[in-house]
């Protein structure tokens, strides 16, 4: 008895569903077509925007690359110019130092020769001074020896004279006789 309710309720619901389904199916199909067309249009627009953005990005990248290349070339040129000026300055300084070194080397050799000459003169003068001092000392020694010889000779003569009878005084005469 109530078994037919189990079938009738869902059957009615199915009928109502199918009625609304088929009625809205054409609308749904139209809406889906419209949405599909809209999606395709959006995709075409997005693709166009993407291609435009890529073209703009490519142009910007090329412009940046060109600018960067120009900047790098300028930096490289500046760096090369600075390197060249530094090398020129170093070469000038080196040449100047070499010229000074040659001048100083000549002065050193001249002063070395002069120093050797002065050392030889000093050695000669020192040797002459020692020789003169030696002669003076030898002369003083000879003078002392001569004085000693004179003193010895005087003493020897004085001794002989003392011992000589001729130098002795005769004895005093005898006193006269008184007569």
C-alpha positions in Angstrom: 0.0 0.0 0.0 2.4 2.6 0.8 5.0 1.0 -1.5 3.8 3.0 -4.5 4.8 6.1 -2.5 8.3 5.1 -2.6 8.3 5.2 -6.4 5.8 8.0 -6.9 7.6 10.7 -4.9 11.0 10.2 -6.6 9.3 9.8 -10.0 7.5 13.1 -9.6 10.6 14.8 -8.5 12.4 13.3 -11.5 9.6 14.6 -13.8 9.8 18.1 -12.3 13.6 18.0 -12.5 13.5 16.8 -16.2 11.0 19.6 -17.0 13.1 22.3 -15.5 16.3 20.7 -16.9 15.1 20.6 -20.5 13.6 24.0 -20.2 16.9 25.5 -18.9 19.1 23.3 -21.0 18.9 25.6 -24.1 19.5 28.6 -21.9 22.4 26.8 -20.3 23.8 25.8 -23.7 23.4 29.4 -24.9 25.0 30.7 -21.7 27.9 28.1 -22.0 28.4 29.1 -25.7 28.4 32.8 -24.6 30.8 32.0 -21.7 33.0 30.0 -24.1 33.0 32.9 -26.6 33.6 35.3 -23.8 36.5 33.1 -22.5 37.9 32.9 -26.0 37.6 36.6 -26.4 39.3 37.1 -23.0 42.0 34.7 -24.0 42.5 36.5 -27.3 42.6 39.8 -25.5 45.0 38.3 -22.9 47.1 36.8 -25.7 47.1 40.2 -27.4 48.0 42.0 -24.2 50.6 39.4 -23.5 52.1 39.8 -27.0 52.0 43.6 -26.6 53.6 43.3 -23.2 56.2 41.0 -24.6 56.9 43.3 -27.5 57.1 46.3 -25.1 59.3 44.2 -22.7 61.5 43.2 -25.7 61.7 46.8 -26.8 62.5 47.9 -23.3 65.1 45.1 -22.9 66.7 46.1 -26.2 66.7 49.8 -25.1 68.2 48.8 -21.7 70.7 46.5 -23.4 71.7 49.3 -25.7 71.9 51.7 -22.8 73.9 49.2 -20.8 76.2 48.5 -23.7 76.7 52.3 -24.1 77.3 52.7 -20.4 79.7 49.7 -20.4 81.6 51.1 -23.4 81.8 54.5 -21.7 83.0 52.9 -18.4 85.5 50.7 -20.4 86.7 53.8 -22.3 87.0 55.8 -19.0 88.8 52.9 -17.4 91.1 52.6 -20.4 91.8 56.3 -20.4 92.5 56.3 -16.7 94.8 53.2 -17.1 96.6 54.9 -20.0 97.1 58.2 -18.0 98.3 56.2 -15.0 100.7 54.2 -17.2 101.9 57.5 -18.8 102.4 59.0 -15.4 104.2 55.9 -14.1 106.4 55.9 -17.2 107.2 59.6 -16.8 108.0 59.0 -13.1 110.1 56.0 -14.0 112.0 58.0 -16.7 112.5 60.8 -14.2 113.7 58.4 -11.5 116.0 56.7 -14.0 117.5 60.1 -15.0 118.0 61.0 -11.4 119.5 57.6 -10.7 122.0 58.1 -13.5 122.9 61.5 -12.2 123.2 60.2 -8.7 125.3 57.3 -9.9 127.7 59.6 -11.6 127.9 61.8 -8.5 128.5 58.6 -6.4 131.3 57.5 -8.7 132.8 61.0 -8.7 132.5 61.2 -4.9 133.9 57.7 -4.5 136.9 58.6 -6.6 137.4 61.8 -4.6 137.0 59.9 -1.3 139.6 57.4 -2.4 141.9 60.2 -3.4 141.3 61.9 0.0 141.9 58.7 1.8 145.2 58.2 0.0 146.2 61.8 0.8 145.2 61.2 4.4 147.3 58.0 4.5 150.2 59.8 2.9 149.9 62.7 5.4 149.5 60.4 8.3 152.6 58.5 7.2 154.5 61.8 6.6 153.4 63.0 10.1 154.6 59.7 11.7 157.9 60.0 9.7 158.3 63.6 10.9 157.5 62.7 14.4 160.0 59.8 14.2 162.7 62.2 12.9 161.9 64.6 15.7 162.1 61.9 18.3 165.3 60.5 16.7 166.7 64.1 16.8 165.7 64.5 20.4 167.3 61.2 21.3 170.4 62.1 19.4 170.5 65.5 21.2 170.1 63.7 24.6 172.8 61.3 23.6 175.0 64.2 22.5 174.4 66.0 25.8 175.1 62.8 27.7 178.3 62.4 25.7 179.3 66.0 26.3 178.7 65.5 30.1 180.7 62.3 30.1 183.5 64.0 28.2 183.5 67.0 30.5 183.5 64.6 33.5 186.3 62.6 32.0 188.3 65.7 31.3 187.6 67.0 34.8 188.8 63.6 36.2 192.0 63.7 34.2 192.6 67.2 35.1 192.2 66.4 38.7 194.6 63.5 38.4 197.1 65.5 36.4 200.0 67.0 38.2 200.2 69.9 36.0 196.9 71.1 37.1 197.7 70.8 40.7 198.8 73.8 42.5 202.4 73.6 43.6 202.8 73.3 47.3 203.1 76.5 48.9 206.7 77.7 49.3 208.2 77.2 52.6 208.0 80.1 54.8 211.1 82.3 54.6 213.8 81.6 57.2 214.2 84.1 59.7 217.6 84.9 60.1 
